[in-house]
Amino acid sequence: MNQSTPLFSILIANYNNGQYLQQCIDSILAQSYTNWEIIIVDDASNDIISQKIYNKYNKDSRFTIVSNQTNRGCGYTKRKCVKMAKGEICGFVDPDDAITKEALEVMVNEHNYSKNLSLIYSTHYICNSNLEIEKIADYVGLISKKESYLSSNSNKVSHFASFKRKLYFKSSGIDANLEKAIDQDLYFKLEEVGNIKFINKPLYLYRIHDFGISQFKNNIEAQLQFVKIQKRAFKRRLFNKSIKVKNINFILLAKKELIVNNAMALQLFKKGEIAKMYMLLLKNSKLFLFDYRFLILRMAILPLKQYFTNLLK
């Protein structure tokens, strides 16, 4: 890494966010740190605004803009972004969000200071649909030295996050099959190949609007996906002894999945999908394995589970 001015790759995975994309790009053009490139991978958008923006910057050497021939999903598109990056440092910016003027400069200084940091993250501003600041996110924060991010059972790591590309390729990288919780899955993997650091300063503007991929109606599904990637990370660390970070508690994870499943069951009830609701609730029975007090209950509900399985056939 060039210790003074390493190239910073800003990665943007876009799908029909043309109405916000220019504001995102403007925040990058205004950066105090100037050695950057923008990688935009479009996931087969059909909005005219995105295409107009691409045409505007296509001849700018700092921009690399490509499109998937068909819609491949967020995980695939983000993985492709990293593959195309040339910078020593990378960071994702969602096309409907923006970064503060000093964001890249702050991140580069921190990465230059410590070679063993695989991931550096800051806090961010919560903004309305017009990207007007409302507050600073209160859930992002420092991970205790006694814990890993995974064992903290929290969502403390978030935007703005940057990582060393060299260390990224020591992990399995972004899962191309994921549609939600993609960033969190990446954070767990980066924690396994280096140290992570928190910067207590908002460097990112996070826009709240109706079409956000993990907002509003998608939130419950995103939470459930987050639990699933936690479980996968736990198993990865449990069986790979070379990973020197603390493991998560499986019982805490099971309790969290119970909460999310119950919330999803409520949504099914509101839709009138009663049989599916009961099936989801009955799936919770497998989580009782983590506590011997529930073993009798698990055995008792097996006939009921078979009944609703037959209803769905």
Buried (B, 14 or more C-beta within 10 A) or exposed (E): BEEEEBBBBBBBBBBBBBBBBBBBBEBBEEBEBEBBBBBBBBBEBEBEBBBEBBEEBEEEEEBBBEBBEEBBBBBBBBBBBBEBBEBBBBBBBBBBBBBBEBBBBBBBEBBBEEEEBBBBBBBBBBBEEEBEEEEEBEEBBEBEEEBBBBBBBBBBBBBBBBBBBBBBEBBEBBBBEBBBBBBBBBBBBBBBBBBBBBBEBBBBBBBBBEBBBBBEEBEBBBBBBBBBBBBEBBEBBEEEEEBEBBBBBBEEBBBBBBEBBEEBBEBBBEEEBEBBBBBBBBBBBEBBEBEEEBEEEBEEBEEEBEEBEEEEE
